[in-house]
Amino acid sequence: MLFPTFVFGAFFVIVFVVNWLTRPHPALWKPLMLTASIVFYGWWSWRFVFLLLATIVINWVVGHFAAAALRESSPAAAALRASEQGATNSDHRRRWWIRAGVAANLGILGVFKYWDFFAVEMSNLLDSLGISGALPVLEYTLPVGISFYTFQAMSYIIDIGRGRVREMAPLDFAVYLSFFPQLVAGPIVRAAEMAPQLAARPDPRYVPAAEAFGLILNGLFKKVVISSFLASEIVDGVFADPSAHSGLEVVLAVYAYAVQIYADFSGYTDIAIGVALLLGFRFPQNFDNPYRAVSLQDFWRRWHMTLSRWLRDYLYVPLGGNRRGRANTYRNLMIVMLLGGLWHGSTWNFVIWGGIHGVVLAVERLLREHRERTGMSPLLPSGIGETVRWLVTFHVVCLAWVFFRSESLSAAMEMLGAVANFGNYAGTATPLVIAVTFGALAFQFMPSDWFEQLRDGFASLGWVSQGAVVGLSLVAIDVLGPTGVAPFIYFQF
């Protein structure tokens, strides 16, 4: 359990040190938090600290000049000028700064995350055409969390250009972009959500500690116990060699991976939100029982919600959304989901994963519009129809997960082909694996207020009892968790 224990321990050390040192000196909070966040990030590689710092500087400068241009182009400022040309020029400057900032962020992301993929594919294409020469492969180590903090940076400068957020002070922006709980794996927190909390930081002595510890313990249990157990007991082995397993085990491994990636990613998110709460900050929700979705659109309203909203507001809507006819709407859906797949990784598997989601989203929209246009009644009674829609949605999601998890396209196809294996039973479909997999899926359908009831019950306990509950929970998680728990899956994105 070394890696999650380090992350969890580092979180608590930072929370304790920052709150303890800054209680008598509140002005030290932001410099100390920035320093702690940089040290936390630099633990993986100090080389990439300079990349993070460069991203902070570039985006603050872009935001500063874009905000200045926006102020000049405001109606009040324009009224003070005799010529309207001044306002026009300032509008051009604002748009130029925003475009330059977005290009810089995409350039950083492209070099460190996508250049090698592009270089290899272009070299293969040139070879197939009989053209000699190859693009250089840089073989950079992917900086941890680059996709998350780059998207946060872009949202900041775009929202400044739209007039939806005020320019942040340099130190505030540096803390916002490097804030350690969500720096390496989200959620994607926008400046409009974080800036007001930075400006009026609550007293850390009066934070919702019961809710925070409940989230942290829940996240640790999902990652250390559920996710790691399924990975070691069935998922890793079956995906590594699907032909050595029966079709039943392959299908179960796909279901188990659906649970694993949810428990892993939502587990980290719970920990990040809980730690932020201990510092007095509230992050947006990132998951809402996604496997109870009855359509793929519903799934994306529940899965990685901060990324879904980011793609909607900064890509889908600017492309035209659903305002320019059905053909353009379907095109926009495909573009968004293909780029969403590419955001996760620079391989064709992720592109196919996004493509599956894009195609099914378009088909769902086509069928919905056809029913609305023709007034066609549902073919099945409401209860049965909803169950069928859930089954179809869940299996589409699982099909896409095969490409997401597999190391290559050929490995994904081998995994799908192994579903038809009627022999080679390897004994991985144990009763405990089946119980954990389907129990976790069934847990998605628990009443939505169950966590609030547990939290309120925990909060009603005295501090001694609360400490005992937390201590016993940590011991239980440590005992139930396997040895050598892997890093969080989304650290690679």
NUTOR-537817 format. One record per atom (N, C-alpha, C): residue in one letter; x, y, z. Coordinates in steps of 0.2 Angstrom, whole numbers, plus 2048, in hexadecimal, padded with zeros to 3 digits. Example, Ala and Ser with C-alpha at 12.3 -4.5 7.8 and 13.67 -1.06 7.14 Angstrom:
BEGIN
A8427E4827
A83E7EA827
A8427F0827
S8407F5823
S8447FB824
S840800827
//
This chain:
BEGIN
M8047FA800
M800800800
M804806800
L80A8067FD
L80F80B7FE
L80D8127FB
F80B8117F5
F80A8177F1
F80481B7F3
P7FE8187F4
P7F981C7F7
P7FA81F7FE
T7FE81B802
T7FF81D808
T804823808
F809823804
F80D829803
F80882F801
V80482F7FC
V8008347FA
V7FC836800
F7F8832803
F7F4833809
F7F883780E
G7FE834810
G802837815
G80483E814
A80683F80D
A80884580B
A80384A80C
F7FD84880A
F7F784D80A
F7F684F811
F7F684A816
F7F584C81D
F7FB850820
V80184F81E
V806853821
V80685A81E
I80485B818
I803862815
I7FE865819
V7F8862819
V7F286581D
V7F4867824
F7F7863828
F7F986482F
F7FE86A82F
V80386A82B
V80986F82B
V806876829
V802876824
V7FF87C821
V7FB87F826
N7F687B829
N7F187E82E
N7F4880834
W7F987C837
W7FD87E83D
W80188483C
L805884837
L80A88A836
L806891835
T800890831
T7FD89682F
T7F8899833
R7F6895839
R7F089783D
R7F289E840
P7F889E843
P7FA8A5846
P7FC8AA841
H7FE8A883B
H8008AC836
H7FC8AB82F
P7F68AD82E
P7F28AB828
P7F58AD822
A7F98B3822
A7FC8B581C
A8018B0819
L8048AC81D
L8088A781A
L8058A1817
W7FE8A0817
W7FB89B814
W7FC89980D
K7FB89E809
K7FC89D802
K80489C800
P8088A0802
P80F89E801
P811897803
L80F895809
L81088E80C
L80D889808
M80788A806
M803885802
M8068847FB
L80888A7F8
L80C8897F1
L8128857F2
T8168877F7
T81C8837F8
T81B87B7F9
A81687A7FE
A8148737FF
A81286F7F9
S80E8737F5
S80B8707EF
S81186E7EA
I8168737E9
I81C8727E5
I82086C7E7
V82186C7EE
V8258667F0
V82185F7EF
F81B85F7F0
F8178597EF
F8178577E8
Y81785C7E3
Y81785A7DC
Y81E8587DA
G82385B7DD
G82A85A7DC
G82C8537DE
W8298507E2
W82B8497E5
W82B8447DF
W8278457DA
W8288407D4
W82E8427D0
S82E8487CE
S83484B7CA
S8348527CB
W83A8547CD
W83B85C7CE
W83C85F7C7
R83D85B7C1
R83D85E7BB
R8378617B9
F83185E7BB
F82B8607B8
F8288657BD
V82B8677C2
V82986D7C6
V82A8737C2
F8308737BE
F8318797BA
F82C87A7B5
L8298747B2
L8248747AD
L81D8777B0
L81C8757B6
L8168777BA
L81787F7BB
L81D8817BE
L81E8887BF
L81D88C7B8
A8208897B3
A81F88D7AD
A81888E7AA
T8148887AB
T80D8897AA
T80988E7AE
I80B88F7B4
I8088947B9
I80A89B7B6
V81089C7B5
V8128A27B2
V80F8A47AC
I80F8A07A7
I80D8A17A0
I8058A37A1
N80289F7A4
N7FA8A07A5
N7F88A67A9
W7FC8A87AE
W7FB8AE7B2
W7FC8B47AD
V8028B47AA
V8038B97A5
V7FE8BA7A0
V7FC8B579D
V7F78B5798
V7F08B879B
G7EE8B57A1
G7E88B77A4
G7E88BF7A6
H7EE8C17A8
H7EF8C87AA
H7EE8CD7A4
F7F18CB79E
F7F08CF798
F7E98CF795
A7E68C9795
A7E08C8793
A7DB8CC797
A7DC8CB79E
A7D78CF7A2
A7D88D77A1
A7DE8D97A0
A7DF8E079E
A7DB8E2798
A7DC8DE793
A7D98DF78C
A7D18DF78D
L7CF8DB791
L7C78DA793
L7C58E1796
R7C98E379B
R7C78E979E
R7C78EF799
E7CB8EF795
E7CB8F5790
E7C68F478B
S7C38EE78A
S7BE8ED785
S7B78ED788
S7B78EE78F
S7B08EF792
S7AC8F5790
P7A68F5790
P7A28FB78E
P7A4901792
A7A5900799
A7A790679D
A7AD90979A
A7B2905799
A7B9907796
A7B890A78F
A7B490778B
A7B390A784
A7B0911784
A7AB912789
A7A8918789
A7AD91E78B
L7B391C78E
L7B8922790
L7BC92378A
R7BC91F784
R7C092077F
R7BC924779
A7BF928776
A7BC92C770
A7BB92776A
S7BF923769
S7BF91E764
S7BD917766
E7B8914761
E7B790D763
E7BC908760
Q7C190B75D
Q7C790775A
Q7CB904760
G7CB908766
G7CF90576C
G7CB8FF76E
A7C58FF76F
A7C18F9771
A7C28F376D
T7C28F4766
T7C38EF761
T7CA8EC762
N7CF8F0763
N7D68EE764
N7D78EA76A
S7D48EC76F
S7D48E8776
S7D18E1775
D7CB8E1771
D7C88DB770
D7CD8D676C
H7D08D9767
H7D58D5764
H7DB8D2768
R7DD8D776C
R7E38D5771
R7E08CF776
R7DA8D0778
R7D88CB77D
R7D78C477A
R7D48C4774
R7D48BE770
R7DB8BB76E
W7DF8BF76D
W7E68BD76B
W7E98BA771
W7E98BD777
W7EC8BA77D
W7E98B377F
I7E28B377E
I7DF8AD780
I7E18A777B
R7E18A9775
R7E38A4770
R7EB8A2771
A7EF8A7772
A7F68A5774
A7F78A177A
G7F38A277F
G7F389E785
G7F1897784
V7EB896780
V7E988F77F
V7EE88C77B
A7F188F776
A7F688C772
A7FC88A776
A7FE88E77A
A80488C77F
A802886783
N7FC886786
N7FB88078A
N7FA87A786
L7F787A780
L7F787477C
L7FD872779
G802877778
G809876776
G80C87277B
I80C874782
I80F871787
I80C869788
L806869787
L803862788
L80585E782
G80586177C
G80785D776
G80E85B776
V81285F778
V81985D779
V81A85777E
F818858784
F819853789
F81584D789
K80F84D786
K80A848786
K80984477F
Y80A84877A
Y807846773
Y80D84676E
W81384976F
W81784976A
W81A842767
D81B83E76C
D81E83776A
D819833766
F813834768
F80D830764
F80D83375D
F80D83A75D
F80D83D756
F81383B752
A81983B755
A81F83A752
A81F83274F
V81D82E753
V81D827751
V81882674B
E81282874C
E80D827747
E80F82B740
M812831741
M81483473A
M81A830737
S81E82E73B
S82482A738
S821823735
N81D820738
N81A81A735
N81681C72F
L81382172E
L80F824728
L814825723
L81A829724
L81F82A720
L82282471D
D82381F721
D82681971F
D82281571A
S81B81571C
S817812717
S816815711
L81881B710
L81881F70A
L81F81F706
G82381B709
G82A81B706
G82E821707
I82D82570C
I83182B70D
I83582A713
S83B82B712
S84082A718
S84082F71D
G84382E723
G843833728
G83E83272D
A83F834733
A83B832739
A83B83873E
L83583A741
L83583F745
L83883D74C
P83C84174F
P83F83F756
P83A83E75B
V83C83875F
V837836764
V83B83976B
L83783D76F
L83A840775
L83B83C77B
E83683777B
E836832781
E836836788
Y83283B788
Y83183E78F
Y82D83A793
T82E83A79A
T82A83879F
T82483C79F
L81E83A79F
L81883E7A0
L8188417A6
P8178487A7
P81784B7AD
P81084A7B0
V8118487B7
V80B8467BB
V80684C7BB
G7FF84B7B9
G7FA8507BA
G7FA8557B4
I7FE8557AF
I7FF85A7AA
I7F885B7A7
S7F48567A6
S7EE8577A2
S7E985B7A7
F7E985A7AD
F7E585D7B2
F7E68657B3
Y7ED8667B4
Y7EE86D7B6
Y7EE8717AF
T7F086E7A9
T7EF8727A3
T7E88747A1
F7E386F7A3
F7DC8717A1
F7DA8767A6
Q7DC8767AC
Q7DA87B7B1
Q7DD8827AF
A7E38827AC
A7E68887AA
A7E288B7A4
M7E088779F
M7DD88979A
M7D688C79C
S7D38887A0
S7CC88B7A2
S7CD8927A6
Y7D28937A9
Y7D389A7AC
Y7D489F7A7
I7D889E7A2
I7D98A479D
I7D38A4799
I7D089F797
I7C989F793
I7C48A3797
D7C38A179D
D7BE8A57A1
D7BF8AC7A2
I7C68AE7A3
I7C78B57A3
I7C58B879C
G7C78B5797
G7C58B8790
G7BD8B9790
R7BA8B4793
R7B28B5792
R7B08B9798
G7B48BC79C
G7B18C07A1
G7AE8BC7A7
R7AF8B67A8
R7AC8B27AD
R7B08B17B3
V7B68B37B3
V7BA8B37B9
V7BF8B97B9
R7C08BB7BF
R7C58C17C0
R7CC8BE7C0
E7D08C37BE
E7D78C17BE
E7D98C07C5
M7DD8BB7C6
M7E08B97CD
M7E68BC7CE
A7E88BD7D5
A7EE8BF7D6
A7F38BA7D5
P7FA8BC7D4
P7FF8B77D2
P7FF8B17D7
L7FF8B37DD
L8008AD7E2
L7FA8A97E2
D7F48AC7E2
D7EE8A87E2
D7ED8A37DC
F7F08A67D6
F7EF8A27D0
F7F489C7D1
A7FA89D7D4
A7FF8987D5
A7FD8937D9
V7F98957DF
V7F68907E4
V7F188C7E0
Y7ED88F7DC
Y7E788C7D9
Y7E98877D4
L7EF8887D0
L7F18837CB
L7F587E7CE
S7F887F7D4
S7FC87A7D7
S7F98777DD
F7F38787DF
F7F08767E5
F7F186E7E5
F7F486C7EA
F7F68657EA
F7F185F7EA
P7EB8607ED
P7E685B7ED
P7E48597E6
Q7E385D7E2
Q7E085B7DB
Q7E685C7D6
L7EC85E7D8
L7F185F7D3
L7F285A7CE
V7F38537D1
V7F584E7CD
V7F084A7C9
A7EA84A7CC
A7E58467C9
A7DE8497CA
G7DD84F7CA
G7D78537CA
G7D38527D1
P7CD8547D1
P7C98577CC
P7CB85D7C9
I7C885F7C3
I7CA8657BF
I7C686A7C2
V7C986F7C6
V7C68747CA
V7C787A7C6
R7C287E7C5
R7C28847C1
R7C488A7C5
A7C788F7C3
A7C88957C6
A7C28987CA
A7BD8987C6
A7B789B7C9
A7B48977CF
E7B68917D0
E7B588D7D6
E7BA88E7DB
M7C088F7DA
M7C58907DF
M7C78977E1
A7C789C7DC
A7C98A27DE
A7C58A57E4
P7BF8A57E4
P7BB8A87EA
P7BD8A57F0
Q7BF89E7F0
Q7C189B7F6
Q7C889D7F8
L7CC89E7F3
L7D38A17F5
L7D38A87F8
A7CE8AC7F5
A7CD8B37F8
A7CB8B37FF
A7C68AE800
A7C38AE807
A7C48A880A
R7CB8A680C
R7CC89F80E
R7C989E815
P7C5899816
P7C289881D
P7C7896822
D7C5897828
D7C989482E
D7CA88D82E
P7D088A82D
P7D088382D
P7CE87F833
R7CD883839
R7CB88083F
R7C387E83F
Y7C088183A
Y7B9880839
Y7B787E832
V7B9878831
V7B887482A
V7B486E82C
P7B086C826
P7AC866827
P7B085F828
A7B385E82D
A7B885982E
A7B585282D
A7AF851830
A7AB84B82F
A7AB849828
E7A884E824
E7A784D81D
E7AE84B819
A7B384F81B
A7BA84E818
A7BD84781A
F7BD845820
F7BF83E822
F7BB83981F
G7B583A81E
G7B083581B
G7B2834814
L7B4839810
L7B6839809
L7BD836809
I7C183880D
I7C883580D
I7C882D80E
L7C482B813
L7C4824815
L7C082080F
N7BB82380C
N7B8820807
N7BC81F801
G7C08247FF
G7C58247FA
G7CA81F7FB
L7CD81F801
L7D281A802
L7D0813801
F7CA812804
F7C780B803
F7C68097FC
K7C380D7F8
K7C280C7F1
K7C880A7ED
K7CD80E7EF
K7D480D7EB
K7D88077EE
V7D98077F4
V7DD8027F7
V7DA7FB7F8
V7D47FB7F9
V7D17F57FA
V7CD7F27F3
I7C87F67F1
I7C47F47EB
I7C97F47E5
S7CB7F97E3
S7CF7FA7DD
S7D57F57DC
S7D97F67E2
S7DF7F27E2
S7DE7EA7E2
F7D87E87E6
F7D77E17E6
F7D57DE7DF
L7D07E27DC
L7CE7E07D5
L7D47E07D0
A7D87E57D0
A7DE7E57CC
A7E27DF7CD
S7E47DD7D3
S7E97D87D4
S7E57D17D3
E7DF7D07D4
E7DC7CA7D4
E7D97C87CE
I7D87CC7C9
I7D57CA7C3
I7D77CF7BD
V7D67D57BE
V7D77DA7B8
V7DE7DA7B5
D7E37DA7B9
D7EA7DA7B6
D7EB7D47B2
G7EA7CE7B5
G7EB7C87B3
G7E87C67AC
V7E17C87AC
V7DD7C67A6
V7DF7CB7A0
F7E07D17A2
F7E27D679C
F7E97D579A
A7ED7D279E
A7F47D079C
A7F47CA797
D7EF7C5798
D7EF7BF794
D7E87BD794
P7E47C0790
P7DD7BE78F
P7DC7B778D
S7E07B5788
S7DF7AE785
S7E07A878A
A7E37AA790
A7E47A5795
A7DE7A479A
H7D97A8798
H7D37A879D
H7CD7A7799
S7C87A479C
S7C17A3799
S7BE7A9798
G7B97A9793
G7B57AE791
G7B17B1798
L7AF7AD79C
L7AC7B07A2
L7B17B47A6
E7B77B27A7
E7BC7B67AB
E7BD7BC7A7
V7BD7BC7A0
V7BF7C279D
V7B97C779E
V7B37C579D
V7AD7CA79E
V7AE7CC7A5
L7AF7C87AA
L7AF7CA7B1
L7B57CF7B2
A7BB7CE7AF
A7C07D37AF
A7BE7DA7AD
V7BB7DA7A7
V7B87E07A5
V7B47E47AA
Y7AF7E07AC
Y7AB7E37B2
Y7AF7E67B7
A7B47E17B9
A7B87E37BF
A7BC7E97BE
Y7BF7EA7B7
Y7C27F07B6
Y7BE7F67B6
A7B87F67B4
A7B37FB7B5
A7B37FE7BC
V7B27F97C0
V7B27FA7C7
V7B97FD7CA
Q7BE7FA7C7
Q7C57FC7CA
Q7C68037C8
I7C58057C2
I7C780C7C0
I7C38117C3
Y7BC80F7C4
Y7B88147C8
Y7BA8147CF
A7BC80F7D2
A7BE80F7D9
A7C58137DA
D7C98127D5
D7D08157D5
D7CF81C7D5
F7CC81F7CF
F7CB8267CE
F7C78297D3
S7C18277D4
S7BC82A7D9
S7BF82A7E0
G7C38257E1
G7C68247E8
G7CB82A7E8
Y7D082B7E3
Y7D48317E4
Y7D08377E4
T7CB8387E1
T7C783E7E1
T7C483F7E8
D7C283A7EB
D7BF83B7F2
D7C483D7F6
I7CA83A7F6
I7D083C7FA
I7D28447F9
A7D28467F3
A7D484D7F1
A7CF8517F4
I7C88507F3
I7C38547F5
I7C38557FD
G7C484F800
G7C484F807
G7CA85380A
V7D0852807
V7D6856809
V7D585D808
A7D285F802
A7D1866801
A7CC869806
L7C7865808
L7C286780E
L7C6868814
L7CB864816
L7CE86581C
L7D286C81C
L7D386F816
L7D6875815
L7D187B814
G7CB879814
G7C687E814
G7C387F80D
F7C587B808
F7C387C801
F7BF8767FF
R7BA8787FB
R7B58737F8
R7B68737F1
F7B786D7EE
F7B886B7E7
F7B18697E4
P7B18697DE
P7AB8677DB
P7AA85F7DB
Q7A485C7DB
Q7A48557DB
Q7A68527D4
N7A984C7D4
N7AC84A7CE
N7A98437CB
F7A58407D0
F7A283A7CE
F79B8397D2
D7968367CE
D78F8357D1
D78D82F7CF
N78F8297D2
N78D8237D0
N78C8217C8
P7918227C5
P7918227BD
P78E81B7BA
Y78F8167BE
Y78C80F7BB
Y78580E7BC
R7828137BF
R77A8127BF
R7778167B9
A77B8197B5
A77981D7AF
A7758197AA
V77081C7A8
V76B8187A3
V76C81B79C
S77181F79B
S773821794
S77A823794
L77E82378F
L78582678F
L78582D790
Q78083178E
Q780838790
Q77F839798
D77B83479B
D77B8347A2
D7818327A5
F78582D7A2
F78B82B7A5
F7908317A5
W7908357A0
W79583A7A0
W7938407A5
R78D8407A7
R78B8457AC
R78D8427B3
R78F83C7B3
R7918397BA
R7988377BA
W79B8367B5
W7A28347B5
W7A783A7B4
H7AC83B7B8
H7B18407B7
H7AE8467B5
M7A98497B9
M7A584E7B7
M7A88557B6
T7AE8567B9
T7B185C7B8
T7B485C7B1
L7B78567AE
L7B98567A8
L7B38567A3
S7AE8537A4
S7A88547A0
S7A685B79F
R7A585F7A4
R7A38667A4
R7A986A7A0
W7AF8687A1
W7B486C79E
W7B486B796
L7B3865794
L7B286378D
L7AC86678A
R7A786778E
R7A186A78B
R7A187178B
D7A4875790
D7A487C790
D7AA87F78C
Y7B087B78B
Y7B587E787
Y7B787B781
L7B387677F
L7B4872778
L7AD871775
Y7A886E778
Y7A286D774
Y79E873773
V79D877777
V79987D776
V79D882771
P7A4883772
P7A788776D
P7A7885766
L7A687E765
L7A687B75F
L79F87C75C
G79A87E760
G79387F75D
G78E87B761
G791876765
G78C872769
G78786F765
N780870767
N77B86D763
N77787375F
R77A87975E
R77787E75B
R77787F754
R77B87B750
R77C87C749
R77A876745
G774872747
G77286D743
G774866746
R770861744
R77285A747
R779858745
A77A85973E
A78185673C
A787859740
N786860741
N78C863744
N78C86174C
T78685F74F
T78585D755
T789856756
Y788852752
Y78B84B752
Y79284C751
R79485074C
R79B85174B
R79F854751
N79B859755
N79E85C75B
N79F857760
L79A852761
L79A84D766
L7A0848765
M7A184775E
M7A784275D
M7AE84675E
I7AE84C75C
I7B485075D
I7B6850765
V7B1852769
V7B2852770
V7B484C773
M7B1846771
M7B2840774
M7B983D772
L7BB83E76B
L7C183C769
L7C784076C
L7C684676D
L7CB84A771
L7CB848778
G7C584777B
G7C5845782
G7C983E783
G7C883A77E
G7CC83377E
G7D383577E
L7D5839779
L7DC83B778
L7DF83F77E
W7DB842782
W7DD845788
W7E084078D
H7DD83A78D
H7DF835792
H7E5832790
G7E783278A
G7ED82F788
G7EF82F781
S7F582F77F
S7F782F778
S7F8829774
T7F3825774
T7F381E770
T7EC81E76D
W7EC81A768
W7E5819764
W7E0816768
N7E281276D
N7DD80F772
N7D9814775
F7DC81A777
F7D881F77A
F7D3822775
V7D682376F
V7D282676A
V7CC822768
I7CD81B768
I7C7817767
I7C281776D
W7C5817773
W7C1818779
W7BC81E778
G7BF824776
G7BB82A775
G7B6829770
G7B882676A
G7B4825764
G7AE821766
I7AF81B76A
I7A981776C
I7A481C770
H7A6820774
H7A2824778
H79F829773
G7A282C76F
G7A083176A
G79A82E766
V79B828763
V79782575E
V790823762
V791821768
V78B81F76C
V78782576E
L78A82A770
L787830772
L78383376C
A786833766
A783835760
A77D83175F
V77D82A75F
V77882675E
V772827763
E774828769
E76F82A76E
E76B83076D
R76F83576B
R76B83B769
R76783B763
L76983775E
L765836758
L75F83275A
L75F82D75E
L759829760
L75482E764
R757832768
R75383676C
R74F83B768
E75383E763
E75084375F
E74B84075B
H74C83A758
H747836754
H741835758
R74183375F
R73B832763
R737838764
E73B83D765
E738844766
E734846760
R73784575A
R735848754
R72F844752
T72F83D753
T729839751
T724838756
G72683975D
G721838762
G720831764
M72582D762
M725826763
M72582476A
S72181F76C
S72081D773
S726818775
P72881877B
P72D81377D
P72B80C77B
L730808779
L72E801777
L72D7FC77D
L7307FE783
L7307FA789
L72D7FE78F
P7297FB794
P7277FE79A
P72D80279D
S72C8077A1
S73180C7A3
S7368087A7
G7348037AC
G7398007B0
G73D7FB7AC
I73A7F77A8
I73E7F37A3
I7437F779F
G7407FC79C
G744800797
G74A80379A
E7498067A1
E74F8097A4
E7548037A6
T7527FD7A7
T7577F87A9
T75B7F67A2
V7577F679D
V75A7F4796
V75F7FA795
R75D800795
R762806794
R768806798
W76780479F
W76D8037A3
W7717FE7A1
L76F7F879F
L7737F279D
L7777F4797
V7747F7792
V7777F978C
V77C7FF78D
T77B804791
T780809793
T786806797
F78480279B
F78A7FF79F
F78F7FB79B
H78C7F7796
H7907F3792
H7937F778D
V7917FC78A
V794800786
V79A803789
V799806790
V79F808794
V7A4803795
C7A27FD796
C7A77F7797
C7AB7F6791
L7A77F678B
L7AB7F5785
L7B07FA784
A7AE800785
A7B3805784
A7B9805789
W7B880278F
W7BD801794
W7C27FC792
V7C07F778E
V7C57F278B
V7CB7F6787
F7C97FB783
F7CE7FE77F
F7D2803784
F7CE806789
F7D280B78D
F7D7807791
R7D6801794
R7DA7FD798
R7E07F9794
S7DE7F778E
S7E37F378A
S7E97F7788
E7EF7F3788
E7F57F7786
E7F67F977F
S7F27F577B
S7F27F7773
S7EB7F5770
L7EB7F776A
L7E57F5766
L7E47ED766
S7EA7EA764
S7EA7E3763
S7E87DF76A
A7EA7E276F
A7E97DF776
A7E17E0777
A7DE7E6775
A7D77E7777
A7D37E2772
M7D57E176C
M7D27DC768
M7D27D576A
E7D87D376D
E7D97CD770
E7D57CC776
M7D47D177A
M7D07D1780
M7C87CF77E
L7C67D3779
L7BF7D2776
L7BE7CB773
G7C37C9770
G7C37C276D
G7C27BD772
A7C67BE778
A7C67B977D
A7BF7B8780
V7BA7BC77F
V7B47BB782
V7B17B5780
A7B37B377A
A7B07AC777
A7B37A6779
N7B87A777E
N7BC7A1780
N7B779D785
F7B6796783
F7B2792787
F7B678D78C
G7BC78E78C
G7C178A790
G7C678E793
N7CB78B795
N7D178F798
N7CF79379F
Y7CB7907A3
Y7C97937A9
Y7CF7937AE
A7D17997B0
A7D779A7B4
A7D679B7BB
G7CF79B7BD
G7CE79B7C4
G7CE7A27C7
T7CE7A87C3
T7CE7AE7C6
T7C77B17C8
A7C27AE7C5
A7BB7B07C7
A7B97AD7CD
T7BC7AF7D2
T7BB7AC7D9
T7B47AF7DC
P7B17AC7E1
P7AB7AF7E4
P7AC7B67E7
L7B27B77E9
L7B47BD7EC
L7B47C37E7
V7B87C17E1
V7B87C67DC
V7B17C87D9
I7AD7C37D8
I7A67C47D6
I7A27C87DB
A7A37C77E1
A79F7CB7E6
A7A27D27E6
V7A87D37E6
V7AB7DA7E6
V7A97DE7E0
T7A97DB7DA
T7A77DE7D4
T7A07E07D4
F79C7DB7D5
F7957DD7D4
F7927E07DB
G7957DF7E0
G7937E37E6
G7957EB7E5
A79B7EC7E2
A79C7F37E1
A7987F67DC
L7967F27D7
L7917F57D2
L78A7F67D5
A7887F17D9
A7827F27DD
A7827F87E1
F7887FA7E4
F7888007E9
F7878067E5
Q7878067DF
Q78680C7DB
Q77E80E7DB
F77A8097DD
F77380B7DD
F77180C7E5
M77580D7E9
M77380F7F0
M7708167F0
P76C8177F5
P76881E7F5
P76E8237F5
S76C8297F2
S77182E7F1
S7738327F8
D76F8317FD
D771834803
D774830808
W77682A806
W77982580B
W78082880E
F78482C80A
F78A82E80C
F788834811
E783838810
E78283D814
E78083B81B
Q77C83581B
Q77A832821
Q77F830825
L78482C822
L78A82A825
L78E830828
R78F835824
R79383B826
R79083E82C
D78983F82C
D786842832
D78783E838
G786837837
G78783383D
G78E833840
F79383483B
F79A83483E
F79B83B841
A79884083E
A799847841
A796848848
S791843849
S78E844850
S792841855
L79783D854
L79B83A859
L7A083F85C
G7A283D862
G7A7841865
G7AE841861
W7B3845863
W7B984585F
W7BD83F861
V7BC83C867
V7C0836868
V7BD830864
S7B7830864
S7B382A860
S7B582B858
Q7B5831856
Q7B783384F
Q7BE83084D
G7C3832852
G7C9830851
G7CA828851
A7C6825855
A7C681D855
A7C481B84F
V7BE81E84C
V7BB81B846
V7C081C840
V7C4822840
V7C982383B
V7CE81E83B
G7D181D841
G7D7819842
G7D5812841
L7CF80F843
L7CD808841
L7CC80883A
S7C980D837
S7C880C82F
S7CF80C82C
L7D481082E
L7DA80F82A
L7DD80982B
V7DD806831
V7E07FF832
V7DC7FA82E
A7D67FA82E
A7D27F682A
A7D47F6822
I7D47FC820
I7D67FD819
I7DD7FA818
D7E27FB81C
D7E97F981C
D7E97F181C
V7E47EE820
V7E47E7820
V7E17E481A
L7DC7E7818
L7D87E4812
L7DC7E680B
G7E07EB80B
G7E37EC805
G7E97E8804
P7EA7E67FD
P7F07E27FC
P7F67E57FC
T7FC7E27FC
T8027E47FC
T8047E77F5
G8077ED7F6
G80A7F07EF
G8047F37EB
V8007F77EE
V7FB7FA7EA
V7FE7FF7E5
A7FB7FF7DF
A7FE8027D9
A7FC80A7DA
P80080E7D6
P7FE8157D6
P7F78167D3
F7F481C7D4
F7ED81D7D2
F7ED81E7CA
I7E881B7C7
I7E881A7C0
I7E98217BC
Y7E58267BF
Y7E582C7BB
Y7EB8307BC
F7F082E7C0
F7F68327C1
F7FA8327BA
Q7F882D7B5
Q7FB82C7AF
Q7F88317AA
F7F38347AC
F7F08397A7
F7F18407A8
//
